[in-house]
Amino acid sequence: QKSQATKMFLLIIIPQILSLASSQTCETPTGSCIFPFKHLGKVYTGCIIKDSSLPWCATSVDSELNYIKYDYCPASCEESPIATKPGACKTVDGVYCVFPFVYQGTSYNSCTNADYGSTFWCATAVGTGNVVTSYGTCSTECQFCQTASGDSCVFPYIYNKVNYVSCTSIDSSFPWCATSVSNGEYNGNYGYCDHNCEVGVTVPLEKTPPKIPNIKEPSQ
């Protein structure tokens, strides 16, 4: 999967580097925000309004990322897209996944195999607009959306000019998903979704990731 990892690096890391010049650090009156930080056992990657009437962030943390000092965030700072609970989805390296995350214009609420063959991955950090800035391979404790027969759902897929990033009940009595696509379009291969899957989540077609050639599996 060397070529796949290289592709992921180009699609995630390079845009992050290019955007650094225009990104701004979230500055409070008493210092810069530190992300991620923990509050009551939850991990946050942006300002939060927990136990407060105003958004705030950590300005000092301990070795476990628990906040020591804090201050209130200005309006220009991003709010946290996630509060990750202990025991939630982690990568094989033990890092918490961050949901939702945006990759190539599509928002994901669970692990995805987009542009990575049969390997499911998730964001481990996000930037402005929840765009993924780092990622990892999802561990087996994560809930993958599969069909009742054990096939992996492929997201996103286009069906009747609608772009789905979850299972759908359209034209069916049971939620279903595409199990393969052709240039992003549903190609007739599908399965009925199991209970772990989201249903009915769509995004506008104009936000569909650009079409790319199929990734070839590395030679054995």
C-alpha positions in Angstrom: 0.0 0.0 0.0 3.0 2.3 -0.5 1.4 4.1 -3.4 -1.8 4.6 -1.5 0.0 6.0 1.5 1.9 8.4 -0.9 -1.4 9.5 -2.4 -2.9 10.2 1.0 0.1 12.2 2.0 -0.2 14.4 -1.1 -4.0 14.9 -0.6 -3.8 15.6 3.1 -0.4 16.9 4.2 0.5 19.1 1.2 -2.7 21.2 1.3 -2.1 21.6 5.1 1.4 23.0 4.5 0.1 25.3 1.8 -2.6 26.6 4.1 -0.3 27.4 7.0 0.5 30.9 5.6 -3.2 31.9 5.8 -4.0 30.1 9.1 -4.1 31.9 12.4 -3.4 30.8 15.9 -6.3 31.1 18.3 -5.2 33.8 20.7 -6.9 34.5 24.0 -6.2 37.5 26.2 -3.8 35.5 28.3 -2.2 33.2 25.7 -2.6 30.9 22.7 -5.1 28.0 22.8 -3.6 24.6 23.1 -5.3 21.9 21.0 -6.2 19.1 21.6 -7.0 19.4 25.3 -9.1 17.3 27.7 -12.0 18.4 29.8 -13.8 15.9 32.1 -12.3 13.0 30.2 -13.2 14.2 26.7 -10.8 15.4 24.0 -11.5 18.6 22.2 -9.8 20.1 19.1 -11.4 23.5 19.2 -13.0 26.0 21.5 -16.0 24.7 23.5 -19.0 26.0 25.5 -19.0 23.3 28.1 -19.8 24.6 31.7 -19.6 28.1 30.4 -21.7 30.7 28.6 -18.7 31.7 26.4 -16.4 29.6 24.2 -13.1 28.8 25.9 -10.0 26.7 25.4 -7.0 25.4 27.3 -4.0 27.7 27.5 -2.0 25.2 29.6 -2.2 21.4 29.8 -0.5 18.6 31.7 1.2 15.5 30.2 -2.2 13.8 29.7 -3.7 16.9 27.9 -5.9 17.8 30.8 -6.4 21.5 30.9 -4.7 23.4 33.8 -5.4 27.0 32.7 -8.0 28.4 30.3 -9.3 31.6 28.8 -12.1 32.7 26.5 -11.8 32.5 22.8 -12.3 35.3 20.3 -15.1 35.0 17.7 -12.5 34.2 15.0 -11.6 30.8 16.6 -13.0 27.5 15.4 -15.3 25.6 17.7 -14.6 22.0 18.5 -16.2 19.6 16.0 -16.0 16.7 18.4 -15.9 15.5 22.0 -14.3 12.1 21.9 -15.3 9.8 24.7 -12.8 7.2 26.1 -13.4 3.9 24.4 -14.4 5.5 21.2 -12.9 4.7 17.8 -9.1 4.7 17.8 -6.4 4.1 15.2 -4.1 1.1 15.3 -1.6 3.4 17.0 -4.0 4.2 19.8 -4.9 7.7 18.7 -8.5 8.8 18.9 -10.3 9.4 15.6 -11.8 12.8 15.1 -15.4 13.0 13.7 -16.8 14.5 11.7 -13.9 15.2 9.3 -13.9 16.6 5.8 -11.8 14.9 3.1 -11.8 16.1 -0.5 -15.1 18.0 0.0 -17.0 15.2 1.7 -17.8 15.0 5.4 -17.4 11.7 7.2 -18.8 10.6 10.5 -17.1 7.2 10.6 -14.0 5.5 9.2 -13.7 5.4 5.4 -11.7 3.6 2.8 -11.8 6.5 0.4 -8.6 6.6 -1.8 -7.1 3.8 0.4 -8.1 0.6 -1.2 -9.6 -1.9 1.4 -8.0 -0.1 4.4 -10.3 2.0 6.6 -8.9 5.2 8.0 -10.0 8.3 10.0 -8.8 11.8 10.8 -6.7 12.1 13.9 -6.6 15.9 13.6 -8.6 18.5 11.7 -8.1 22.1 10.7 -10.4 24.9 9.5 -13.7 23.6 8.3 -13.0 20.2 9.9 -10.6 19.4 7.0 -8.4 16.4 7.8 -4.8 17.3 8.5 -3.5 14.0 9.8 -4.9 10.5 9.7 -4.5 6.9 10.9 -5.7 3.4 10.1 -8.8 2.5 12.1 -8.6 -0.3 14.6 -11.0 -3.2 14.9 -12.8 -1.6 17.8 -14.2 1.0 15.4 -17.7 0.4 14.0 -17.5 -0.1 10.2 -20.5 0.2 8.1 -21.0 -3.2 6.5 -23.8 -5.1 4.8 -25.6 -7.9 6.5 -23.5 -10.3 4.4 -20.2 -8.7 5.6 -19.3 -6.6 2.6 -18.0 -3.1 3.2 -20.1 -0.2 2.1 -18.5 2.2 -0.3 -19.0 5.9 0.5 -19.7 8.3 -1.1 -21.8 7.0 -4.0 -24.2 8.7 -6.3 -27.7 7.2 -6.9 -30.3 8.9 -9.0 -28.3 12.1 -9.0 -28.1 12.2 -5.2 -24.7 11.9 -3.4 -24.9 9.6 -0.4 -22.4 9.4 2.4 -24.4 6.8 4.4 -26.9 4.1 3.8 -30.3 5.0 2.3 -33.8 3.6 2.3 -34.7 5.1 -1.1 -36.5 2.6 -3.3 -36.1 -0.1 -0.7 -37.9 -1.3 2.5 -34.5 -1.7 4.2 -31.4 0.6 4.4 -28.9 -0.3 1.8 -25.5 0.9 0.4 -23.4 0.5 -2.6 -20.7 -2.1 -2.3 -18.8 -0.9 -5.4 -19.0 2.2 -7.6 -18.0 3.3 -11.1 -16.6 6.8 -11.2 -18.5 7.5 -8.0 -21.8 6.2 -9.4 -23.7 3.3 -7.9 -23.2 0.5 -10.4 -25.8 -2.1 -9.3 -23.8 -3.8 -6.6 -25.3 -3.2 -3.2 -26.2 -4.8 0.2 -28.5 -4.3 3.1 -26.8 -2.3 5.9 -26.3 -3.6 9.4 -27.3 -1.8 12.6 -24.0 0.1 12.9 -24.6 2.2 9.8 -26.0 5.7 9.5 -29.0 6.2 7.2 -30.1 9.1 5.0 -27.0 11.4 5.1 -26.4 13.2 1.8 -24.2 16.0 0.5 -24.7 18.3 -2.6 -23.2 16.9 -5.8 -21.1 20.0 -6.2 -19.2 18.9 -3.1 -18.4 15.5 -4.5 -14.7 14.7 -4.5 -13.1 15.0 -8.0 -13.1 11.8 -9.9 -9.8 9.9 -9.8 -8.5 6.8 -11.4 -8.9 3.5 -9.5 -6.0 2.8 -7.2 -4.1 -0.3 -8.2 -3.3 -2.7 -5.4 0.5 -3.2 -4.9 1.9 -6.2 -6.7 2.5 -9.2 -4.5 
